[in-house]
Amino acid sequence: MTDVIGVAGCGRMGRPMLKNLQKAGFNARGFDPCPDAGVGTDIDAFCDGLTTLITVVRDAAETDALLFDDQAVVARAKTLRTIVISSTLSPNCVKSLRSRIADRVTLIDAPMSGAQVRAQAGTLTFMVGGDPTPIMPLLQAMGQEIHHMGGYGAGMTGKVLNNLLAASHTAMTRLVLDWGDTQGVDEKKLLALIGTASGQNWLASGFDEIEFARDGFSDDNSIGILAKDVGAALDIAPDTNTALPEAVQTAVRQLKPRPKQ
């Protein structure tokens, strides 16, 4: 059987991932219920002959809609052999999918990091839970760094913990830049300093390339997704004090747009 790869959720990350798969020669198609995404909206056509599904939808609710409810890909795609969860979800949510999907379908969690700029360049970082062997050529077409974190669910655990750090960097970097403004310190000079000193971090180092670096919080933008991802990390928090990550989530939700200087 010819492999047919489907990318569901073709927004800022999924669309360039699909393009890089097609560029690498894979028989890949996209699906998104939003016509503005520029890919197919016919779920029956998407599922016809589908063997590998890569989910890049926003959250657990959209994952349920895709797999079981509105689009019901699990029931529609009779030829489906592999589901790759690339959306960022709670690891507990990811693990719970196993009992809802027939054993004949392999489940692999492979969330990614790098923002739209690296999705377009095909240089994403993937964190994989489960055996990555069946999908390694796909990951290599879309990414540069591939980390096998362990059994199914471990990739998502790595992702939400990584994003907890990314959220803290985002909140604190934006705070530092705002404080610099009040003191008359040039933004470019401050970012250049941070990039070569002990405060360096991903957001500060890529501030001019990361598409959401200056955005304020909105439920439907990347800053909103980052706040959502902190919640996914909190879902696996041990029975300890969670005041710091909760404060980070609050700070991210309070971010206002930062004008380009």
VENPE-V11590 format. One record per residue. N is the residue number from 1. RES is the residue in one letter. SS is DSSP state (H for helix, E for strand, - for the rest). PSI is psi in whole degrees, 0 to 359 (NA if undefined). Layout:
BEGIN
n->(N	N)
res->(RES	RES)
ss->(SS	SS)
psi->(PSI	PSI)
END
This chain:
BEGIN
n->(1	2	3	4	5	6	7	8	9	10	11	12	13	14	15	16	17	18	19	20	21	22	23	24	25	26	27	28	29	30	31	32	33	34	35	36	37	38	39	40	41	42	43	44	45	46	47	48	49	50	51	52	53	54	55	56	57	58	59	60	61	62	63	64	65	66	67	68	69	70	71	72	73	74	75	76	77	78	79	80	81	82	83	84	85	86	87	88	89	90	91	92	93	94	95	96	97	98	99	100	101	102	103	104	105	106	107	108	109	110	111	112	113	114	115	116	117	118	119	120	121	122	123	124	125	126	127	128	129	130	131	132	133	134	135	136	137	138	139	140	141	142	143	144	145	146	147	148	149	150	151	152	153	154	155	156	157	158	159	160	161	162	163	164	165	166	167	168	169	170	171	172	173	174	175	176	177	178	179	180	181	182	183	184	185	186	187	188	189	190	191	192	193	194	195	196	197	198	199	200	201	202	203	204	205	206	207	208	209	210	211	212	213	214	215	216	217	218	219	220	221	222	223	224	225	226	227	228	229	230	231	232	233	234	235	236	237	238	239	240	241	242	243	244	245	246	247	248	249	250	251	252	253	254	255	256	257	258	259	260	261)
res->(M	T	D	V	I	G	V	A	G	C	G	R	M	G	R	P	M	L	K	N	L	Q	K	A	G	F	N	A	R	G	F	D	P	C	P	D	A	G	V	G	T	D	I	D	A	F	C	D	G	L	T	T	L	I	T	V	V	R	D	A	A	E	T	D	A	L	L	F	D	D	Q	A	V	V	A	R	A	K	T	L	R	T	I	V	I	S	S	T	L	S	P	N	C	V	K	S	L	R	S	R	I	A	D	R	V	T	L	I	D	A	P	M	S	G	A	Q	V	R	A	Q	A	G	T	L	T	F	M	V	G	G	D	P	T	P	I	M	P	L	L	Q	A	M	G	Q	E	I	H	H	M	G	G	Y	G	A	G	M	T	G	K	V	L	N	N	L	L	A	A	S	H	T	A	M	T	R	L	V	L	D	W	G	D	T	Q	G	V	D	E	K	K	L	L	A	L	I	G	T	A	S	G	Q	N	W	L	A	S	G	F	D	E	I	E	F	A	R	D	G	F	S	D	D	N	S	I	G	I	L	A	K	D	V	G	A	A	L	D	I	A	P	D	T	N	T	A	L	P	E	A	V	Q	T	A	V	R	Q	L	K	P	R	P	K	Q)
ss->(-	-	-	-	E	E	E	E	-	-	-	-	-	H	H	H	H	H	H	H	H	H	H	-	-	-	-	E	E	E	E	-	-	-	H	H	H	-	-	E	-	-	H	H	H	H	H	-	-	-	-	E	E	E	E	-	-	-	-	H	H	H	H	H	H	H	H	-	-	-	-	-	H	H	H	H	-	-	-	-	-	E	E	E	E	-	-	-	-	-	H	H	H	H	H	H	H	H	H	H	-	-	-	-	-	E	E	E	E	E	E	E	E	-	H	H	H	H	H	H	H	-	-	E	E	E	E	E	E	-	-	-	H	H	H	H	H	H	H	H	H	H	E	E	E	E	E	E	E	E	-	-	-	H	H	H	H	H	H	H	H	H	H	H	H	H	H	H	H	H	H	H	H	H	H	H	H	H	H	H	H	H	-	-	-	-	H	H	H	H	H	H	H	H	-	-	-	-	-	-	-	H	H	H	H	-	-	-	-	-	-	-	-	-	-	-	-	-	-	-	-	H	H	H	H	H	H	H	H	H	H	H	H	H	-	-	-	-	-	-	-	-	H	H	H	H	H	H	H	H	H	H	H	-	-	-	-	-	-	-	-)
psi->(133	130	133	119	132	131	116	123	76	63	217	334	313	322	310	330	317	315	322	327	315	321	327	358	6	148	85	140	159	157	138	133	344	118	332	347	340	17	184	146	0	106	328	319	321	319	346	111	4	129	327	124	128	117	127	32	171	314	190	321	317	330	315	317	317	312	322	332	265	309	332	50	323	322	324	320	90	338	4	129	332	135	126	115	104	353	154	114	170	136	327	321	316	313	327	340	332	321	351	355	137	145	339	342	121	132	131	131	127	65	163	165	150	351	177	326	322	335	318	323	350	31	32	160	126	142	119	133	128	181	115	352	313	336	6	317	326	313	322	335	337	342	171	322	125	115	117	111	344	209	174	127	338	328	318	325	314	320	312	329	321	316	336	317	318	322	320	321	319	311	315	323	317	322	315	318	320	317	323	321	317	338	4	21	129	132	312	321	321	318	322	321	310	323	345	9	188	347	5	143	170	313	314	320	332	28	325	349	330	121	338	10	328	1	153	173	136	145	331	16	184	327	320	321	322	318	321	320	327	320	323	323	320	334	339	13	134	173	69	183	120	20	321	307	327	323	322	314	318	318	320	319	341	2	136	157	141	118	148	135	NA)
END
